[in-house]
């Protein structure tokens, strides 16, 4: 039996790398969950993809204000790639909503809202989508009562 070695690499600014991935997830996950769609659906409806980019811009601004060093272009390229190539991908938040489970909205978009408040900034898109996801999470309980 052959032993396969794992390759690894050091990411010098791991904090910034994590922020970059978070900005992408914050822009895409709740939006797809809210509309019951995929990145591909956002691609087919230009306002959907535009909204993802707007959420990313708001999130990037708050992240940068907190001290993160980010390449906004990389986040936007990743959004474009996902919308063009992950046509039927179901983000985890969409899967959670479909299965009537709680979502990670508080630690994604909700975190940005909280961080913005601490920085004396506003995050209207993240606030709105956080509230809408929380409402959507409550819908099965409402209809069951």
N, C-alpha and C positions, 0 to 999 in steps of 0.2 A: 504494500500500500504506500503510495507516494504521499508525502506531506506537502501540502500546498501552503506557501507562506503568504501572509497578508502584507500588502504594501501599505505603508502609512506615510503621511507627510505632515509636517508641522505647519499649522496656520498661525503665523506670527500675531496677527491681530484678531484672535478668535472672537472677541466681543463684537467687533465690527462685522465679521462674517456672519455671526448669529443674527445681528440686527438686520443685515441685508436679506437673509432668508425670512425673517419675521415680517419685514415690510412687504414682501411678496405674499406671504400667507395672509396677512391682515387685509391686503387688497383683494384677494381672490376668494378665500374660504367662506366668509360670511355672505358675500355677494352671491356666490353660487348657491349657498344654502338657502338664502332668502328667496331666490327666484326658482329654486328647484331645478337648476341647470348645471351646466358644465362649463369649463373654459371655452370649449368649442361653441357653446350657445352664445357666450359673450362675444365671440368672434363674428357670429352671424348677425348679431344685433349691435350695430356700432355704438349706440348709447351705452350698452352694457360694458363694452371694452373701455369706452371713455371714462365711465364711472370707476372702473378698476384702476385706471391710471390716475384719476383724481384722488381716490382714497390713498393710493401709493404716495402721491405727492404730499398730501397732508401728513401722512405717517412719516415720510422721510424728513420733512421739515421739523417735526417734533423730535425725532430721533437725533437729528443733527444738533438741535438746540440742547439736547441732553448731553452732548459731547461725542456722539458716535461719528466716526469718519466713514461716510458712505459714498458709493458711486451710484448715484441715482439712475444713470443710464443702464447699469447692469440689472437693476430691478425692473426697469421698463422693458428691457430686452427679454427678460425672463417671462414677464406677463405676455408679451407678444408671442414668444415661443410656445407657452402653454396654450394660449388661445388658438394658435394655428396647428399645434401638433398633439395636444391632449384633448381631442375633440369630445370624447365621451367619458373622460375621467370624472369620477365622482369624488369631490373633496370630502375629507373626513367630517366636516360640519354638516354637509348635505346628508351623508350617511347617518349621522347621529340624529338629525331631524326626522329623516324617514323612518328611523327605528324608535322614535319617541324617547331618545336619550338626551340627557343634558349635553350642552356643547361647551367648547373651550372659549366662548365669546368673552368671558371675563378676563382671561389671560392674553387675549389677542387684542381685539379692538377696544375692549374695556380698559385694558392696561394703558393703551395710548390716551384714552380720555383722561384717566387718572394722572398720567405723567404730564399731559398738557396742562392740567389744572395746577399741578405743583410748579410748573414753569411759568405760570401766568399766561398761558396760551389757550386758544380755543381749538377744539377738534370736532367741528359740527358734523362732518360726514361719519366719523367713527362713532360719535354719540348717537346719531340717528340709526346707523346700522346695528349698533349694540342694542338699542331699545327695540328695534324691529325683530331682531333674532330672539330676544327675551320674550316678546309677545308670541312669536311663532312657537317657541318652546312650550308656552302655556296653552296653546290651542287645543291639544288633545285632552287635557284636563278639563278645560271649559266645555268642550263638546260632550265629554263623558258625564258631566254633572247634570 
